[in-house]
Amino acid sequence: MAAGPAPIRAPARASTRATRTPSRVPTLAAGTAVRAETVRMPRVKGFALAPGANRITPPVNWIDPPEEGPSQFYETFVSAVDADGNEIAGIRLPPIAVPLATYTGWNVYRAQPCELCDRDGSRIPFARPRADREAADDPRPSLEERYGSRAAYVAEVKESAAALVAERLLLPADAEAFIAAARECDGFTD
């Protein structure tokens, strides 16, 4: 007598319980999402501040758009920023959690400074010594004031990366890449 196919068995369940990582999405309730016009970026010489948010309208028929133009606009919310101008919500990878600069997800067009560029961000480096920061009238602390030394900076990057690995938000190999980049960054003289 021929044997039939072997029965399919359900895999054994893992003995560990999965834990949920809290959402990092900006929300109004947490105060991490704010009206675009209320964002206050630090005033840094040579950096053009956003004139406001691009206005977003409900979709229209592009083939036969209404002649009178949009009749309504959506209210625009963005991530709140810290004193450096870096977003406070989201997964704060080491370059944001332990910054060497202000990083934005936006920029303005040189020819039309009243228009936001899409897909072009900015990096506004911090001054290295305090004297350079003061000479530039930059309100953001210098690298010297923030970290004191490359070793202290690398230690903070390690701590930030380790926390993300522990929360399963960063792979260990990626954490090592961030730490290696911190060791090699040109922001420190030692």
Sequence and secondary structure as in RCSB ss.txt:
>XXXX:A:sequence
MAAGPAPIRAPARASTRATRTPSRVPTLAAGTAVRAETVRMPRVKGFALAPGANRITPPVNWIDPPEEGPSQFYE
TFVSAVDADGNEIAGIRLPPIAVPLATYTGWNVYRAQPCELCDRDGSRIPFARPRADREAADDPRPSLEERYGSR
AAYVAEVKESAAALVAERLLLPADAEAFIAAARECDGFTD
>XXXX:A:secstr
              SS        S  TTTT EEEGGG      TT     S   B     SSS  TT  S  B 
 EEE B TTS B SS   HHHHS SEEEES EE SS TTSEESS  EEEE  SSHHHHHHTT  S  HHHHHSSH
HHHHHHHHHHHHHHHHTTSS HHHHHHHHHHHHH TT   
